[in-house]
C-alpha cells in the first residue's frame, strides 16, 4: 500500500515539476514581452494570476507531503483499496486544476504576444510618420521661400482642390441622373393617389414641377454652406416624396425636430 502511494506521489511530483517548468517559461516570456498597462491593459491582470498559480502549486506540493505522513493516512477509511483510490482521485483532481491554470496562463500569454505584435506594428507606423514629418520640416526650413512663392504654392493647391471638387460633383451628378431619374406619369399618378390623404402626397401637383434628386442634394449642400446656423430647406410640392424618404432613411438628410416639412443635410463633418 505504502509503495503504491509512494509511486503515485513520485509520479505526481514529476508532473508538478514539469508543469512548474512550463509556468516558469511562460512567466519568463511574459517579462520579456512587457507591454505598458496603460496600452495593453494585460500586465496588471497577469501578475495576480501568476501569483495565484504559484500559490496553488505550493498547495499541491504541501498536500502531497501531507499524504506521506501516517496521520493523514489514518484519517482515511481502513480499507487499503479505498484509501488508494481516494488518494489517487484527489491527486488527479489537483493535477487537473493545475493544468487548467497553466492552460489559462498560456492563453493569456498568447493574448499578450498578439498585443505586443500590434504595439510593435503601431510603433513602427508612428516612427515612419514622425520620420516623414521631420523630413518635411527639414525641407521647409532649408527653403527660405518669399511671400510671392508661398502665395503661388497656396494658389496652386487651391486650384487643385477646386478642380477635384468640380470633378467629384460631376461624377455625383452623372450617378444621380443614371440611378435616380424622375418618375414617369403612371408612377407619379399612382403615388399621388396613394399618398393623397397624407400631407406630402396632397402637395403633389404635376410631374413637371418635380425636382430631380441632384437638385435636392444641391439645395441641401448650398443651404449647409451659406447658412450653417440654419441649414434647413422647406419640402414643398416640388419634392418627390420617395426621394425625401430615401434621403431620410439612409441618413443623408435629417428632419427638423419641430417641423416635419423642413430637412437639412446630415452634418457628416461633425
N, C-alpha and C positions, 0 to 999 in steps of 0.2 A: 504493500500500500504506500509506504513512505517513498519507495523507489519510484513508483508511478508518479507521485506528487512532485518529487524532485525532477523527474524527466519532464513533466508538464511545465513546471516553473522554469526549468532551463530553456525550454522551447519558447516560453513566453518572454523571458528576458532577452533572448536573441531577437525576437520580433520587435520588442520595445527598443533595443539598441538600433535596429535597422530604421525604425520609424523616427527615432531621435536624430539619426544621421540625416534623414530627409528633412526633418524640421530645421536642423541647423543649416542645411544647404539652402532651404527656402528663405530663412532669416538672413543669410549672407547675401543672397541675390537681392532681397528687398532693400538691404542697406546700401548696396552698390547702386541700385537704380532708385535713388532718392528723388521724390517728387515733392515740391513745396505743398504744404497742406492747403494753402490758400487757393492753389490752382487745381490740384488733382482731387483734393478732398478725401484722400485714402489713408495717408500715413497715420492720422490721428485715430483711425479705426483699427488699423492692422496691429499696432503695438499692443493694445489691450488684448486682442485675440491671441497674439503670440504668448503673452503672459498667462492667459487662461490655459492654453495648451500646455505650457510648461508646468503649470500647477497640476494639471491632470496627469501629466507624465510622472510627476513626483508622487501623486496619489496612487497611481497604479503600482509603482515600484514599492511604495510603502505597504500596499495591500498584499503584494506578492511576498514581501518579507514577513508579514504577519502570518501568512499561511504556513510558514515554515516552523512556527512555534507550536509546541504541544498544546498550549492553552487554546489556541484558535481551533485546532482540530477537535478538541473536546467539546466545543460548542456545537459541532455538527452531530447529526444522528449517529448512532452506534454502528449501523451497517456500513462496512467499508465501501461497498459499491455505491451506496447513496452518497457518501462523503465525496468519493472520487468524482461522481457525476455532477454534484453541485459545485464543487471547486472548479471543474472544467467549464461548466456553463457560465459561472461567474467570471472566470478568466477570459473566456471567449467574448463575453459581453463587453468587458473592459477594453479588450483589444479592438473590438468593433467600434466602440466610441472613439478610441484613439485614432483609428483610421479615418473616421468621419471628420475629426478635427484636422487631420493632415490634408484630406481632400478639400476641406473648406479653405484652408490656408493656401493650398495650391491654386484654387480658383481665384482667390484674392490676389495672389502673386501674378497670375496671368492678366488680371484686370489692370494691375499696376504697370505691368510691362506694356500693355497696349496704350495706356495713358501716357507712359513715358515716351513711347514712339510718336504719339500725337504731339506731345510737347516739343520733342526734338524737331518735328516737321514744322511746327509753328515758329519755333525759334529760328530755323533756317530761312523761312519765308520773311520773317521780320528782319533778319540780317541782310537779306537781299534788298529789301525795301529801304533800309537805312543806308546801305551802300549806294543805291541809286540816287537817293535824296542827297547824300553827301557829294556824289559826283555832279549832280545838277547844281548844288550850291557852289561847288568849286568852279564850275564852268561859268556861273553867273558872276562870281567875284572876279574872275580873270578877265571878263569883258566889261570895260568901262563904257557902257552904251550912253549915247547922247539922248537928249529928250526926244529929238525927232526920230531916232531909231526905235526907242521904246514905243512911241506912238504908232510907228509903222508896223511894228510887230503886233500891237494890240488890234490895229485895224485889220491886219491880215487874218488874225484869229477870229475877229468878229465877223468878217466876211465869210469865212469858212463855216461858222456856226449858222449864219443866215442861209447859206446855200444848203446846208444839211437839213435845216428846218423846212425849207421850201420843198426839198426832195421828199422828206418824210410826209409832209402834208399832201403832196401829190399822190404818193403811194396810198395814203389813207383814203383819199377821195376816190381813187380808182377801185379800191377794195370795196368801199361802201356802195358805189354805183353798180358794181358787179354782183355783190351778195345781197344788197338790200334795196331793190328797186321799189318804186311806188306801186301800190296795188292796182289791179285792173278794175273796171267799172263794176263787174259782177261781185268781186270780193268786197269792194267798197260798199255796195248796196247791202250785201249780206251782213257785214259787220255793223253798219249803221242801223239796220233793222234790229240786230241782236242787242246792241247797246243803246237803243233808242230811249229806254226808260232810265238809263243812267245819265249822270251829269255830263261826262265826257262824250258819250255817244250822242246826246242831244245837241252838242255843239257842232257836230259834223254837218257840213252844208253841201259842198260839191267836191268832186275829185280834183278839179283844177286848183283848188285852194290849198291842197296838202303840200307841206314842205318835205323834201327828201331828208333822209336821216343825216346826210352830210351837212345840210344846212342847220339842222337842230344842234348837232355837235359843235358846229362852228359858232352858233349863237351862245352856247354854253361856255365855250373857251373864251370868247370875247368878253362875256359878262364877268368871267373869273379874272381876266387881266385888267379890264377897265374899271371894275367896281369890286375890288376884293372884299370890302366890308359888307356889300350886299350883292352877291353874285347870282341872285335868283332871276329866272325868266318866267313869264306867265305862259301857262299852257292854254292855248285858245283853239278855235276851230281849225287852225292850220296844222295842228299836230295830230298825226295818225296815232290813235290810242295804242296800237300794238308796238309802235316804235317807242313810245313813252314807257310802256310796260317792260320792254326789252332793256332799256337803259336803267330802269329801277331794279329789275330782278338781278342783273349782272353787275350791279354796283358801280356803273358808270356815272349815274346821277342819283341824287337823293332828294326826297321831298322836303318842303318847308315844314317845320314842326307844327305850325298853326294854320297853314293854308295848303290844301291838297292840290291847288291849281298852280302852284309855283314849284319849280325844281331848280337845282343847281348842279354844277359839275362836282363830282366827288374830289375832295382835296387830296389827291394822291401824293403831293409833295410833303404833307404833314406826317 
